[in-house]
């Protein structure tokens, strides 16, 4: 059985080297003490939607949803899904662009999101490869929750690197994202950016932008959140020397010294899209553990670069972990496979996870499912001291 963070706080690797870490515990642990099934109920919620984000206040959920024109737009919905509103549909900036992959500012008044400009593939328009999160030609934007104010933060200017997956700090005064510096290699060469964020009457802006390249090789980085103390970030990537893009793992990186802690270790499996529970001690993530991987290296320019993934839930100290969903398990009641599950978002109460489910063979089609939990993970506590 996998253990998230089985080596967290046991070994830290410096930017230029990778320490050999203890193998994750493969025996059932204290997870059995929780009793019963952790996924109490799974409900279908929103057709054609993906990449959810839950506001800190718990009243709104953001996600991107594909329209009849084939482009994705950013929506917000009441947490009971009784009402939704498009925030980008009326802006001419996104008439022929995708918009989404959003994150809420802790105030609940602003969202950061990325747009993706259309491009051609093999001489023909190929809109799927430009959906939010592909980062082929992207920009970061800030939009107010009422949809009245819009500001471009970065990207889509001459010589600009495409930004990806921006996330606010817990205090709201920081923003972290990654950028693709070059298109060499399977997924390109990436860098992590962290900046001070401010917003006032004169608008929102970024300053004091710092860059981080903690990997021992040219790597893909994807930022998923800050750590609860805002002193580090939670990311996925192929940071270890020789680690292939087909073997993404989860990591934390401290911002003061770039020390990296490896949370999962499985070079032949994908571990991606981690989401911290409100208590900061538990995470849900997407894993291909026990599932099939594609028979060849994944490519960001591949229409079928989707992987069979299900949700796993575990303690960051490695004391327990359990598979949460069975979307790819033919013996499970929720079997839909083959599908890719994630990205995901926690309810602020810590009693539910909203997740994206995407058919592997039709990766342009995604839906949102709500996974209600039999246990609650809501108590706040720091992740790393």
C-alpha positions as YAML, in Angstrom:
chain: A
units: angstrom
residues:
- id: 1
  name: UNK
  ca: [0.00, 0.00, 0.00]
- id: 2
  name: UNK
  ca: [1.38, 3.43, -0.94]
- id: 3
  name: UNK
  ca: [2.34, 5.95, 1.69]
- id: 4
  name: UNK
  ca: [2.21, 9.63, 0.85]
- id: 5
  name: UNK
  ca: [5.19, 11.34, 2.44]
- id: 6
  name: UNK
  ca: [6.65, 8.10, 3.66]
- id: 7
  name: UNK
  ca: [9.94, 9.94, 3.63]
- id: 8
  name: UNK
  ca: [8.66, 13.42, 4.50]
- id: 9
  name: UNK
  ca: [10.81, 14.96, 7.22]
- id: 10
  name: UNK
  ca: [13.08, 11.90, 7.05]
- id: 11
  name: UNK
  ca: [15.26, 13.04, 4.18]
- id: 12
  name: UNK
  ca: [15.66, 16.32, 2.33]
- id: 13
  name: UNK
  ca: [17.49, 16.46, -0.96]
- id: 14
  name: UNK
  ca: [19.57, 19.42, -2.01]
- id: 15
  name: UNK
  ca: [18.88, 21.00, -5.41]
- id: 16
  name: UNK
  ca: [21.86, 19.35, -7.10]
- id: 17
  name: UNK
  ca: [21.59, 15.85, -5.68]
- id: 18
  name: UNK
  ca: [19.04, 13.22, -4.74]
- id: 19
  name: UNK
  ca: [19.42, 11.23, -1.57]
- id: 20
  name: UNK
  ca: [18.32, 7.63, -1.64]
- id: 21
  name: UNK
  ca: [15.18, 7.52, 0.50]
- id: 22
  name: UNK
  ca: [13.61, 4.66, 2.42]
- id: 23
  name: UNK
  ca: [11.06, 2.74, 0.42]
- id: 24
  name: UNK
  ca: [7.42, 3.58, 1.20]
- id: 25
  name: UNK
  ca: [5.69, 1.27, 3.66]
- id: 26
  name: UNK
  ca: [3.90, -1.37, 1.63]
- id: 27
  name: UNK
  ca: [1.90, -2.85, 4.50]
- id: 28
  name: UNK
  ca: [-1.57, -1.75, 5.62]
- id: 29
  name: UNK
  ca: [-1.12, 0.72, 8.44]
- id: 30
  name: UNK
  ca: [-3.28, 2.72, 10.83]
- id: 31
  name: UNK
  ca: [-5.62, 3.54, 7.96]
- id: 32
  name: UNK
  ca: [-7.55, 0.47, 9.04]
- id: 33
  name: UNK
  ca: [-8.22, 2.23, 12.34]
- id: 34
  name: UNK
  ca: [-10.51, 4.62, 10.50]
- id: 35
  name: UNK
  ca: [-12.85, 1.72, 9.81]
- id: 36
  name: UNK
  ca: [-15.07, 1.18, 6.80]
- id: 37
  name: UNK
  ca: [-14.88, 2.91, 3.46]
- id: 38
  name: UNK
  ca: [-13.56, 6.47, 3.38]
- id: 39
  name: UNK
  ca: [-15.63, 7.40, 0.31]
- id: 40
  name: UNK
  ca: [-19.13, 7.44, 1.81]
- id: 41
  name: UNK
  ca: [-20.85, 8.66, -1.36]
- id: 42
  name: UNK
  ca: [-19.85, 9.66, -4.90]
- id: 43
  name: UNK
  ca: [-22.14, 11.96, -6.90]
- id: 44
  name: UNK
  ca: [-22.05, 13.23, -10.48]
- id: 45
  name: UNK
  ca: [-22.21, 17.05, -10.40]
- id: 46
  name: UNK
  ca: [-21.23, 19.08, -13.47]
- id: 47
  name: UNK
  ca: [-21.05, 17.93, -17.09]
- id: 48
  name: UNK
  ca: [-18.16, 19.22, -19.19]
- id: 49
  name: UNK
  ca: [-16.34, 20.81, -16.23]
- id: 50
  name: UNK
  ca: [-12.81, 20.38, -14.90]
- id: 51
  name: UNK
  ca: [-10.15, 21.71, -12.51]
- id: 52
  name: UNK
  ca: [-12.27, 22.78, -9.51]
- id: 53
  name: UNK
  ca: [-11.28, 25.22, -6.75]
- id: 54
  name: UNK
  ca: [-13.28, 25.74, -3.53]
- id: 55
  name: UNK
  ca: [-13.33, 29.18, -1.89]
- id: 56
  name: UNK
  ca: [-11.94, 29.42, 1.65]
- id: 57
  name: UNK
  ca: [-15.36, 30.62, 2.84]
- id: 58
  name: UNK
  ca: [-17.00, 27.51, 1.36]
- id: 59
  name: UNK
  ca: [-19.82, 29.29, -0.45]
- id: 60
  name: UNK
  ca: [-18.42, 29.26, -4.02]
- id: 61
  name: UNK
  ca: [-16.72, 26.74, -6.29]
- id: 62
  name: UNK
  ca: [-14.75, 27.71, -9.41]
- id: 63
  name: UNK
  ca: [-14.16, 25.47, -12.42]
- id: 64
  name: UNK
  ca: [-13.68, 25.71, -16.16]
- id: 65
  name: UNK
  ca: [-16.35, 24.37, -18.49]
- id: 66
  name: UNK
  ca: [-16.33, 23.87, -22.23]
- id: 67
  name: UNK
  ca: [-18.95, 25.82, -24.18]
- id: 68
  name: UNK
  ca: [-20.73, 25.10, -27.43]
- id: 69
  name: UNK
  ca: [-17.97, 27.01, -29.26]
- id: 70
  name: UNK
  ca: [-15.43, 24.41, -28.10]
- id: 71
  name: UNK
  ca: [-13.60, 26.79, -25.78]
- id: 72
  name: UNK
  ca: [-13.45, 26.55, -22.00]
- id: 73
  name: UNK
  ca: [-14.55, 29.45, -19.79]
- id: 74
  name: UNK
  ca: [-14.19, 30.14, -16.09]
- id: 75
  name: UNK
  ca: [-17.35, 29.62, -14.02]
- id: 76
  name: UNK
  ca: [-18.24, 29.99, -10.37]
- id: 77
  name: UNK
  ca: [-21.11, 28.09, -8.77]
- id: 78
  name: UNK
  ca: [-22.75, 28.06, -5.37]
- id: 79
  name: UNK
  ca: [-21.39, 25.19, -3.31]
- id: 80
  name: UNK
  ca: [-24.74, 23.40, -3.57]
- id: 81
  name: UNK
  ca: [-24.65, 23.88, -7.38]
- id: 82
  name: UNK
  ca: [-28.01, 25.68, -7.28]
- id: 83
  name: UNK
  ca: [-26.59, 28.59, -9.32]
- id: 84
  name: UNK
  ca: [-23.62, 29.21, -11.59]
- id: 85
  name: UNK
  ca: [-22.20, 32.18, -13.48]
- id: 86
  name: UNK
  ca: [-19.59, 32.53, -16.19]
- id: 87
  name: UNK
  ca: [-16.87, 35.04, -15.33]
- id: 88
  name: UNK
  ca: [-15.07, 35.14, -18.69]
- id: 89
  name: UNK
  ca: [-17.79, 34.63, -21.31]
- id: 90
  name: UNK
  ca: [-18.45, 38.35, -21.83]
- id: 91
  name: UNK
  ca: [-14.82, 39.46, -22.06]
- id: 92
  name: UNK
  ca: [-13.61, 39.79, -25.69]
- id: 93
  name: UNK
  ca: [-10.12, 38.74, -24.51]
- id: 94
  name: UNK
  ca: [-11.35, 35.13, -24.37]
- id: 95
  name: UNK
  ca: [-13.62, 35.00, -27.42]
- id: 96
  name: UNK
  ca: [-11.30, 32.43, -29.02]
- id: 97
  name: UNK
  ca: [-9.26, 31.31, -26.04]
- id: 98
  name: UNK
  ca: [-9.61, 28.84, -23.21]
- id: 99
  name: UNK
  ca: [-9.84, 30.19, -19.65]
- id: 100
  name: UNK
  ca: [-9.68, 28.23, -16.41]
- id: 101
  name: UNK
  ca: [-7.42, 26.33, -13.99]
- id: 102
  name: UNK
  ca: [-8.31, 28.90, -11.32]
- id: 103
  name: UNK
  ca: [-7.43, 29.42, -7.68]
- id: 104
  name: UNK
  ca: [-9.25, 31.54, -5.09]
- id: 105
  name: UNK
  ca: [-7.65, 34.38, -3.19]
- id: 106
  name: UNK
  ca: [-8.22, 33.72, 0.54]
- id: 107
  name: UNK
  ca: [-10.46, 36.82, 0.70]
- id: 108
  name: UNK
  ca: [-12.96, 35.14, -1.63]
- id: 109
  name: UNK
  ca: [-13.10, 38.33, -3.73]
- id: 110
  name: UNK
  ca: [-10.58, 37.46, -6.47]
- id: 111
  name: UNK
  ca: [-9.49, 34.51, -8.58]
- id: 112
  name: UNK
  ca: [-6.30, 33.89, -10.51]
- id: 113
  name: UNK
  ca: [-6.62, 31.82, -13.68]
- id: 114
  name: UNK
  ca: [-4.82, 31.11, -16.92]
- id: 115
  name: UNK
  ca: [-5.88, 31.58, -20.51]
- id: 116
  name: UNK
  ca: [-4.67, 29.49, -23.42]
- id: 117
  name: UNK
  ca: [-4.42, 30.89, -26.93]
- id: 118
  name: UNK
  ca: [-5.39, 28.59, -29.82]
- id: 119
  name: UNK
  ca: [-2.69, 27.17, -32.03]
- id: 120
  name: UNK
  ca: [-2.28, 24.78, -34.92]
- id: 121
  name: UNK
  ca: [-1.11, 21.19, -34.70]
- id: 122
  name: UNK
  ca: [0.02, 19.44, -37.84]
- id: 123
  name: UNK
  ca: [-1.23, 22.40, -39.88]
- id: 124
  name: UNK
  ca: [-4.75, 22.22, -38.46]
- id: 125
  name: UNK
  ca: [-6.38, 23.99, -35.51]
- id: 126
  name: UNK
  ca: [-6.18, 21.70, -32.51]
- id: 127
  name: UNK
  ca: [-8.02, 23.34, -29.63]
- id: 128
  name: UNK
  ca: [-7.71, 20.45, -27.15]
- id: 129
  name: UNK
  ca: [-3.97, 20.96, -26.72]
- id: 130
  name: UNK
  ca: [-4.65, 24.55, -25.61]
- id: 131
  name: UNK
  ca: [-7.13, 23.82, -22.81]
- id: 132
  name: UNK
  ca: [-6.30, 25.35, -19.40]
- id: 133
  name: UNK
  ca: [-3.37, 23.49, -17.96]
- id: 134
  name: UNK
  ca: [-1.59, 22.63, -21.21]
- id: 135
  name: UNK
  ca: [0.46, 25.86, -21.12]
- id: 136
  name: UNK
  ca: [1.26, 26.05, -24.79]
- id: 137
  name: UNK
  ca: [0.65, 29.81, -25.06]
- id: 138
  name: UNK
  ca: [-0.80, 31.00, -21.80]
- id: 139
  name: UNK
  ca: [-1.25, 34.07, -19.60]
- id: 140
  name: UNK
  ca: [-2.20, 34.69, -15.97]
- id: 141
  name: UNK
  ca: [-5.19, 36.86, -15.12]
- id: 142
  name: UNK
  ca: [-6.97, 38.21, -12.05]
- id: 143
  name: UNK
  ca: [-10.76, 38.52, -12.11]
- id: 144
  name: UNK
  ca: [-13.09, 39.77, -9.41]
- id: 145
  name: UNK
  ca: [-15.79, 37.43, -8.14]
- id: 146
  name: UNK
  ca: [-18.49, 39.73, -9.57]
- id: 147
  name: UNK
  ca: [-16.84, 39.50, -13.02]
- id: 148
  name: UNK
  ca: [-16.46, 43.28, -13.35]
- id: 149
  name: UNK
  ca: [-12.72, 43.67, -13.02]
- id: 150
  name: UNK
  ca: [-10.13, 41.86, -15.13]
- id: 151
  name: UNK
  ca: [-6.36, 42.31, -15.13]
- id: 152
  name: UNK
  ca: [-3.61, 40.44, -16.96]
- id: 153
  name: UNK
  ca: [-0.70, 39.58, -14.66]
- id: 154
  name: UNK
  ca: [1.76, 37.90, -17.01]
- id: 155
  name: UNK
  ca: [2.28, 35.94, -20.21]
- id: 156
  name: UNK
  ca: [1.29, 36.20, -23.87]
- id: 157
  name: UNK
  ca: [3.61, 39.14, -24.39]
- id: 158
  name: UNK
  ca: [6.58, 39.03, -26.72]
- id: 159
  name: UNK
  ca: [9.31, 36.75, -25.38]
- id: 160
  name: UNK
  ca: [7.15, 35.80, -22.38]
- id: 161
  name: UNK
  ca: [7.31, 32.25, -21.06]
- id: 162
  name: UNK
  ca: [3.94, 30.49, -20.75]
- id: 163
  name: UNK
  ca: [2.88, 30.36, -17.07]
- id: 164
  name: UNK
  ca: [1.08, 27.40, -15.57]
- id: 165
  name: UNK
  ca: [-1.05, 26.54, -12.53]
- id: 166
  name: UNK
  ca: [-0.82, 29.69, -10.37]
- id: 167
  name: UNK
  ca: [-1.70, 29.28, -6.68]
- id: 168
  name: UNK
  ca: [-2.18, 31.85, -3.90]
- id: 169
  name: UNK
  ca: [-0.47, 31.63, -0.54]
- id: 170
  name: UNK
  ca: [-2.63, 31.00, 2.53]
- id: 171
  name: UNK
  ca: [-2.18, 34.62, 3.66]
- id: 172
  name: UNK
  ca: [-2.96, 35.87, 0.16]
- id: 173
  name: UNK
  ca: [0.20, 37.96, -0.21]
- id: 174
  name: UNK
  ca: [2.06, 35.46, -2.39]
- id: 175
  name: UNK
  ca: [1.56, 33.72, -5.73]
- id: 176
  name: UNK
  ca: [3.44, 30.70, -7.06]
- id: 177
  name: UNK
  ca: [3.37, 29.15, -10.52]
- id: 178
  name: UNK
  ca: [5.64, 27.40, -13.01]
- id: 179
  name: UNK
  ca: [6.79, 28.47, -16.47]
- id: 180
  name: UNK
  ca: [8.00, 26.54, -19.47]
- id: 181
  name: UNK
  ca: [11.37, 28.01, -20.49]
- id: 182
  name: UNK
  ca: [11.98, 25.84, -23.55]
- id: 183
  name: UNK
  ca: [10.19, 23.20, -25.56]
- id: 184
  name: UNK
  ca: [13.11, 20.77, -25.62]
- id: 185
  name: UNK
  ca: [12.60, 17.29, -24.24]
- id: 186
  name: UNK
  ca: [9.30, 15.51, -23.79]
- id: 187
  name: UNK
  ca: [7.50, 18.25, -21.85]
- id: 188
  name: UNK
  ca: [10.06, 21.05, -22.03]
- id: 189
  name: UNK
  ca: [12.27, 22.71, -19.42]
- id: 190
  name: UNK
  ca: [10.49, 24.42, -16.52]
- id: 191
  name: UNK
  ca: [11.11, 26.86, -13.70]
- id: 192
  name: UNK
  ca: [9.14, 27.73, -10.54]
- id: 193
  name: UNK
  ca: [8.26, 31.38, -9.90]
- id: 194
  name: UNK
  ca: [7.18, 32.82, -6.54]
- id: 195
  name: UNK
  ca: [6.14, 36.46, -6.20]
- id: 196
  name: UNK
  ca: [4.65, 38.91, -3.74]
- id: 197
  name: UNK
  ca: [1.02, 39.64, -4.63]
- id: 198
  name: UNK
  ca: [-0.87, 42.79, -3.72]
- id: 199
  name: UNK
  ca: [-4.30, 44.08, -4.61]
- id: 200
  name: UNK
  ca: [-5.87, 47.45, -3.91]
- id: 201
  name: UNK
  ca: [-7.65, 50.37, -5.48]
- id: 202
  name: UNK
  ca: [-4.92, 50.70, -8.09]
- id: 203
  name: UNK
  ca: [-5.39, 47.04, -9.08]
- id: 204
  name: UNK
  ca: [-3.42, 43.84, -8.56]
- id: 205
  name: UNK
  ca: [0.26, 43.38, -9.23]
- id: 206
  name: UNK
  ca: [3.21, 41.06, -8.76]
- id: 207
  name: UNK
  ca: [6.64, 42.09, -7.44]
- id: 208
  name: UNK
  ca: [9.78, 40.50, -6.05]
- id: 209
  name: UNK
  ca: [9.54, 37.58, -8.46]
- id: 210
  name: UNK
  ca: [11.96, 34.80, -7.51]
- id: 211
  name: UNK
  ca: [12.90, 31.76, -9.56]
- id: 212
  name: UNK
  ca: [13.61, 28.21, -8.41]
- id: 213
  name: UNK
  ca: [14.99, 25.19, -10.24]
- id: 214
  name: UNK
  ca: [15.41, 22.59, -7.48]
- id: 215
  name: UNK
  ca: [15.61, 19.49, -9.66]
- id: 216
  name: UNK
  ca: [18.75, 17.50, -10.32]
- id: 217
  name: UNK
  ca: [17.83, 17.51, -14.02]
- id: 218
  name: UNK
  ca: [15.83, 19.57, -16.50]
- id: 219
  name: UNK
  ca: [12.35, 18.85, -15.25]
- id: 220
  name: UNK
  ca: [8.63, 19.52, -15.36]
- id: 221
  name: UNK
  ca: [7.26, 21.39, -12.33]
- id: 222
  name: UNK
  ca: [3.61, 21.83, -11.44]
- id: 223
  name: UNK
  ca: [2.72, 23.96, -8.40]
- id: 224
  name: UNK
  ca: [-0.34, 22.75, -6.46]
- id: 225
  name: UNK
  ca: [-0.36, 24.87, -3.31]
- id: 226
  name: UNK
  ca: [1.69, 26.60, -0.67]
- id: 227
  name: UNK
  ca: [2.31, 24.73, 2.57]
- id: 228
  name: UNK
  ca: [0.05, 26.04, 5.37]
- id: 229
  name: UNK
  ca: [2.88, 28.09, 6.91]
- id: 230
  name: UNK
  ca: [3.51, 29.71, 3.48]
- id: 231
  name: UNK
  ca: [7.16, 28.75, 3.85]
- id: 232
  name: UNK
  ca: [7.11, 26.14, 1.12]
- id: 233
  name: UNK
  ca: [5.18, 24.83, -1.85]
- id: 234
  name: UNK
  ca: [3.64, 21.48, -2.74]
- id: 235
  name: UNK
  ca: [4.46, 20.40, -6.28]
- id: 236
  name: UNK
  ca: [4.69, 17.46, -8.64]
- id: 237
  name: UNK
  ca: [7.38, 16.73, -11.19]
- id: 238
  name: UNK
  ca: [10.31, 14.54, -12.22]
- id: 239
  name: UNK
  ca: [12.99, 16.08, -10.03]
- id: 240
  name: UNK
  ca: [15.26, 13.09, -9.35]
- id: 241
  name: UNK
  ca: [18.18, 12.40, -11.68]
- id: 242
  name: UNK
  ca: [16.98, 9.96, -14.33]
- id: 243
  name: UNK
  ca: [13.32, 10.22, -13.31]
- id: 244
  name: UNK
  ca: [11.17, 10.06, -16.48]
- id: 245
  name: UNK
  ca: [8.15, 12.21, -17.18]
- id: 246
  name: UNK
  ca: [6.12, 9.00, -16.98]
- id: 247
  name: UNK
  ca: [7.10, 8.74, -13.31]
- id: 248
  name: UNK
  ca: [5.92, 11.99, -11.74]
- id: 249
  name: UNK
  ca: [6.14, 12.17, -7.94]
- id: 250
  name: UNK
  ca: [5.00, 14.61, -5.25]
- id: 251
  name: UNK
  ca: [7.39, 16.92, -3.42]
- id: 252
  name: UNK
  ca: [7.56, 19.86, -1.05]
- id: 253
  name: UNK
  ca: [10.16, 22.61, -1.49]
- id: 254
  name: UNK
  ca: [11.16, 25.10, 1.18]
- id: 255
  name: UNK
  ca: [11.40, 28.63, -0.17]
- id: 256
  name: UNK
  ca: [14.20, 29.76, 2.10]
- id: 257
  name: UNK
  ca: [16.75, 27.12, 1.09]
- id: 258
  name: UNK
  ca: [15.20, 25.15, -1.82]
- id: 259
  name: UNK
  ca: [15.43, 21.90, 0.11]
- id: 260
  name: UNK
  ca: [13.13, 19.31, -1.37]
- id: 261
  name: UNK
  ca: [11.32, 16.49, 0.40]
- id: 262
  name: UNK
  ca: [10.04, 13.66, -1.77]
- id: 263
  name: UNK
  ca: [6.54, 12.60, -0.76]
- id: 264
  name: UNK
  ca: [6.00, 9.66, -3.08]
- id: 265
  name: UNK
  ca: [8.57, 7.44, -4.72]
- id: 266
  name: UNK
  ca: [7.61, 5.35, -7.70]
- id: 267
  name: UNK
  ca: [9.54, 6.09, -10.87]
- id: 268
  name: UNK
  ca: [7.27, 3.87, -12.96]
- id: 269
  name: UNK
  ca: [4.00, 5.40, -11.70]
- id: 270
  name: UNK
  ca: [2.29, 8.76, -11.92]
- id: 271
  name: UNK
  ca: [1.54, 10.66, -8.72]
- id: 272
  name: UNK
  ca: [0.07, 14.07, -9.48]
- id: 273
  name: UNK
  ca: [-2.55, 16.67, -8.49]
- id: 274
  name: UNK
  ca: [-2.10, 16.65, -4.69]
- id: 275
  name: UNK
  ca: [-4.59, 18.70, -2.68]
- id: 276
  name: UNK
  ca: [-4.04, 19.45, 1.00]
- id: 277
  name: UNK
  ca: [-6.92, 18.84, 3.38]
- id: 278
  name: UNK
  ca: [-7.91, 21.83, 5.53]
- id: 279
  name: UNK
  ca: [-6.10, 20.29, 8.49]
- id: 280
  name: UNK
  ca: [-2.79, 20.43, 6.61]
- id: 281
  name: UNK
  ca: [-1.96, 16.90, 7.74]
- id: 282
  name: UNK
  ca: [-3.71, 14.84, 5.06]
- id: 283
  name: UNK
  ca: [-3.75, 15.06, 1.28]
- id: 284
  name: UNK
  ca: [-5.68, 13.55, -1.58]
- id: 285
  name: UNK
  ca: [-3.79, 12.93, -4.82]
- id: 286
  name: UNK
  ca: [-4.12, 11.15, -8.14]
- id: 287
  name: UNK
  ca: [-2.10, 8.00, -8.70]
- id: 288
  name: UNK
  ca: [-1.68, 5.28, -11.30]
- id: 289
  name: UNK
  ca: [-0.76, 2.82, -8.54]
- id: 290
  name: UNK
  ca: [-2.10, -0.64, -9.52]
- id: 291
  name: UNK
  ca: [-3.31, 0.79, -12.86]
- id: 292
  name: UNK
  ca: [-1.99, 0.63, -16.40]
- id: 293
  name: UNK
  ca: [0.50, 3.14, -17.77]
- id: 294
  name: UNK
  ca: [0.75, 3.93, -21.50]
- id: 295
  name: UNK
  ca: [3.20, 1.64, -23.33]
- id: 296
  name: UNK
  ca: [5.29, 4.60, -24.52]
- id: 297
  name: UNK
  ca: [6.51, 7.93, -23.10]
- id: 298
  name: UNK
  ca: [3.83, 10.55, -22.63]
- id: 299
  name: UNK
  ca: [3.90, 13.66, -24.79]
- id: 300
  name: UNK
  ca: [2.26, 17.00, -24.13]
- id: 301
  name: UNK
  ca: [1.48, 17.08, -27.85]
- id: 302
  name: UNK
  ca: [-0.28, 13.73, -27.67]
- id: 303
  name: UNK
  ca: [-4.07, 13.77, -27.85]
- id: 304
  name: UNK
  ca: [-4.22, 10.65, -25.69]
- id: 305
  name: UNK
  ca: [-1.66, 11.81, -23.11]
- id: 306
  name: UNK
  ca: [-4.12, 10.94, -20.36]
- id: 307
  name: UNK
  ca: [-3.30, 8.29, -17.79]
- id: 308
  name: UNK
  ca: [-5.53, 6.00, -15.77]
- id: 309
  name: UNK
  ca: [-5.58, 7.61, -12.33]
- id: 310
  name: UNK
  ca: [-7.65, 7.13, -9.18]
- id: 311
  name: UNK
  ca: [-7.71, 9.12, -5.95]
- id: 312
  name: UNK
  ca: [-5.62, 8.15, -2.94]
- id: 313
  name: UNK
  ca: [-5.90, 9.65, 0.53]
- id: 314
  name: UNK
  ca: [-3.10, 9.61, 3.07]
- id: 315
  name: UNK
  ca: [-1.35, 11.26, 5.98]
- id: 316
  name: UNK
  ca: [1.63, 13.42, 5.16]
- id: 317
  name: UNK
  ca: [3.69, 11.74, 7.85]
- id: 318
  name: UNK
  ca: [3.32, 8.44, 5.99]
- id: 319
  name: UNK
  ca: [1.44, 6.71, 8.82]
- id: 320
  name: UNK
  ca: [-1.41, 5.59, 6.57]
- id: 321
  name: UNK
  ca: [-2.77, 5.79, 3.03]
- id: 322
  name: UNK
  ca: [-5.71, 4.27, 1.21]
- id: 323
  name: UNK
  ca: [-7.14, 4.26, -2.26]
- id: 324
  name: UNK
  ca: [-10.18, 6.50, -2.16]
- id: 325
  name: UNK
  ca: [-11.96, 5.82, -5.47]
- id: 326
  name: UNK
  ca: [-12.42, 2.90, -7.83]
- id: 327
  name: UNK
  ca: [-13.29, 4.65, -11.08]
- id: 328
  name: UNK
  ca: [-10.83, 2.34, -12.88]
- id: 329
  name: UNK
  ca: [-11.68, -0.81, -10.92]
- id: 330
  name: UNK
  ca: [-14.10, -3.10, -12.82]
- id: 331
  name: UNK
  ca: [-15.19, -4.59, -9.49]
- id: 332
  name: UNK
  ca: [-16.12, -1.22, -8.03]
- id: 333
  name: UNK
  ca: [-19.63, 0.25, -8.03]
- id: 334
  name: UNK
  ca: [-18.26, 3.56, -9.37]
- id: 335
  name: UNK
  ca: [-16.36, 1.96, -12.26]
- id: 336
  name: UNK
  ca: [-16.13, 4.28, -15.27]
- id: 337
  name: UNK
  ca: [-12.68, 3.38, -16.59]
- id: 338
  name: UNK
  ca: [-10.40, 3.85, -18.18]
- id: 339
  name: UNK
  ca: [-10.43, 7.41, -16.81]
- id: 340
  name: UNK
  ca: [-8.01, 9.99, -15.42]
- id: 341
  name: UNK
  ca: [-9.13, 11.34, -12.03]
- id: 342
  name: UNK
  ca: [-7.97, 14.82, -10.90]
- id: 343
  name: UNK
  ca: [-7.30, 17.67, -10.36]
- id: 344
  name: UNK
  ca: [-9.30, 17.89, -7.13]
- id: 345
  name: UNK
  ca: [-10.36, 20.39, -4.47]
- id: 346
  name: UNK
  ca: [-11.30, 19.98, -0.80]
- id: 347
  name: UNK
  ca: [-14.39, 21.41, 0.83]
- id: 348
  name: UNK
  ca: [-13.34, 23.85, 3.59]
- id: 349
  name: UNK
  ca: [-15.14, 21.59, 6.08]
- id: 350
  name: UNK
  ca: [-12.76, 18.77, 5.13]
- id: 351
  name: UNK
  ca: [-15.60, 16.31, 4.57]
- id: 352
  name: UNK
  ca: [-15.68, 16.14, 0.75]
- id: 353
  name: UNK
  ca: [-13.45, 16.27, -2.33]
- id: 354
  name: UNK
  ca: [-14.59, 17.61, -5.71]
- id: 355
  name: UNK
  ca: [-12.65, 15.96, -8.51]
- id: 356
  name: UNK
  ca: [-12.31, 15.92, -12.29]
- id: 357
  name: UNK
  ca: [-12.98, 12.68, -14.17]
- id: 358
  name: UNK
  ca: [-11.72, 12.51, -17.77]
- id: 359
  name: UNK
  ca: [-12.04, 9.54, -20.17]
- id: 360
  name: UNK
  ca: [-8.57, 8.45, -21.25]
- id: 361
  name: UNK
  ca: [-9.70, 7.99, -24.85]
- id: 362
  name: UNK
  ca: [-11.64, 11.30, -24.96]
- id: 363
  name: UNK
  ca: [-9.48, 13.73, -22.96]
- id: 364
  name: UNK
  ca: [-11.40, 16.76, -24.23]
- id: 365
  name: UNK
  ca: [-14.43, 15.58, -22.20]
- id: 366
  name: UNK
  ca: [-14.38, 16.03, -18.43]
- id: 367
  name: UNK
  ca: [-17.00, 16.01, -15.67]
- id: 368
  name: UNK
  ca: [-16.98, 16.87, -11.96]
- id: 369
  name: UNK
  ca: [-17.80, 14.33, -9.25]
- id: 370
  name: UNK
  ca: [-18.23, 14.99, -5.53]
- id: 371
  name: UNK
  ca: [-16.68, 12.42, -3.20]
- id: 372
  name: UNK
  ca: [-18.20, 12.71, 0.29]
- id: 373
  name: UNK
  ca: [-16.04, 11.27, 3.04]
- id: 374
  name: UNK
  ca: [-16.94, 9.21, 6.08]
- id: 375
  name: UNK
  ca: [-14.28, 11.06, 8.09]
- id: 376
  name: UNK
  ca: [-13.60, 14.80, 8.43]
- id: 377
  name: UNK
  ca: [-10.14, 16.37, 8.05]
- id: 378
  name: UNK
  ca: [-10.80, 19.96, 9.07]
- id: 379
  name: UNK
  ca: [-8.54, 20.80, 12.02]
- id: 380
  name: UNK
  ca: [-5.90, 23.37, 11.09]
- id: 381
  name: UNK
  ca: [-2.29, 22.63, 11.94]
- id: 382
  name: UNK
  ca: [1.07, 23.41, 10.26]
- id: 383
  name: UNK
  ca: [2.52, 21.02, 7.68]
- id: 384
  name: UNK
  ca: [6.18, 21.71, 8.22]
- id: 385
  name: UNK
  ca: [7.92, 23.42, 11.13]
...
